[in-house]
Amino acid sequence: MATIQSIYKGSLRTAAQHLASGTTVITDAPVDNNGKGEAFSPTDLVCAALGSCMMTIMGILSDRTGIDIEGMEIDITKIMAAEPRRIGEVVVHFRMPAVNYSDKEKAMLENAARTCPVALSLHPDLKQSIQFQYQ
């Protein structure tokens, strides 16, 4: 059974519906690729999925171990490559909450982020630059 159903709306716009929840995500082509840039582009969603997956796996670790990550934030920068046009690099900058993490906790959190399913599913040529900022 399908997980997602998508429809092409015209003018380089798509709508993807998550069938289990009914949630819909709209995409537009970016301005630098003939689009309007009025919504996430498909490559933006790849980067957002990476960040969300990293935080989710860190959340699972947090729930299991009691390591406090509430308030953690990330900034994601997508860097496109020209030939062929693709995502060349994703920079994920974590800003961790003001918690006095041990070296072991930092290592566990960083490993969880780097080994999330999306990170492991992306092509090895896509550079993933992951940075952690602890208070």
C-alpha positions in Angstrom: 0.0 0.0 0.0 1.3 3.5 -0.9 2.5 5.8 1.8 2.3 9.1 -0.1 0.2 10.2 -3.1 1.4 13.1 -5.1 -0.2 15.2 -7.9 1.4 17.7 -10.3 -0.6 20.9 -10.0 1.1 22.7 -13.0 3.5 25.7 -13.0 6.2 23.5 -11.4 4.1 22.9 -8.2 3.3 19.5 -6.6 1.2 18.4 -3.7 2.1 15.3 -1.8 -0.3 13.9 0.7 0.7 11.6 3.6 -2.1 9.0 3.3 -2.1 7.9 6.9 -2.5 11.4 8.4 -3.9 13.4 5.4 -1.2 16.0 5.8 -0.2 17.7 2.6 3.1 19.2 1.6 3.3 21.6 -1.4 6.5 22.0 -3.4 7.6 24.7 -5.9 10.6 24.8 -8.1 13.2 27.3 -6.7 13.5 30.7 -8.4 17.0 29.7 -9.7 15.4 26.8 -11.5 12.5 28.4 -13.3 10.1 28.3 -10.3 8.3 30.7 -8.1 10.0 29.6 -4.9 6.8 30.0 -2.9 7.2 26.7 -1.0 9.8 24.2 -0.2 11.6 22.9 -3.2 12.0 19.1 -3.5 15.7 19.5 -2.6 14.7 21.7 0.4 12.6 18.8 1.6 15.5 16.4 1.4 17.5 18.7 3.7 14.6 19.3 6.0 14.1 15.5 6.2 17.7 15.1 7.1 17.5 17.6 10.0 14.2 16.2 11.2 15.4 12.7 11.1 18.6 13.6 13.1 16.5 15.3 15.8 14.0 12.5 15.9 16.7 9.8 16.4 18.4 12.1 19.1 14.9 12.4 20.7 14.6 8.6 20.8 18.0 8.5 22.5 16.9 11.2 24.9 13.7 9.3 25.8 15.8 6.1 26.5 18.6 7.7 28.4 17.2 10.9 30.0 19.6 13.2 28.2 17.9 16.5 28.0 17.7 18.0 24.5 14.5 20.0 24.8 14.9 23.3 23.0 17.6 22.0 20.6 17.6 23.9 17.4 19.2 23.4 14.0 20.0 25.6 11.0 20.2 23.9 7.7 22.1 25.3 4.7 21.7 23.6 1.3 24.5 24.1 -1.2 23.7 23.1 -4.8 26.2 21.7 -7.2 26.0 22.7 -10.9 27.0 19.7 -13.0 24.9 17.7 -12.7 22.4 19.9 -10.8 22.0 18.2 -7.4 22.5 18.9 -3.7 26.3 19.0 -3.3 26.4 19.7 0.5 24.1 20.0 3.4 25.4 21.9 6.5 23.5 21.1 9.7 24.4 23.4 12.6 23.0 22.2 15.9 22.5 24.6 18.8 22.2 22.5 21.9 20.3 23.7 25.0 22.3 25.1 28.0 22.9 21.7 29.6 26.2 20.5 31.0 26.6 17.5 28.8 29.3 14.9 29.6 31.7 13.9 26.8 29.9 10.5 26.7 26.5 12.2 26.2 27.9 14.5 23.5 29.4 11.4 21.7 26.1 9.5 22.0 24.0 12.5 20.7 26.4 13.2 17.8 26.5 9.5 16.8 22.7 9.4 16.9 22.5 12.4 14.5 25.1 11.1 12.1 23.6 7.6 11.9 19.9 8.5 11.4 18.1 6.6 8.5 18.0 9.6 6.2 21.7 10.4 6.7 22.5 6.8 5.9 20.2 6.8 2.9 21.8 9.7 1.1 24.3 9.2 -1.6 27.9 9.2 -0.3 28.8 12.0 -2.8 26.5 14.4 -0.9 28.6 16.0 1.7 27.0 16.2 5.1 28.7 18.8 7.3 27.4 18.4 10.8 28.3 20.9 13.5 27.4 20.9 17.2 27.4 24.1 19.3 27.2 23.4 23.0 26.3 26.3 25.4 
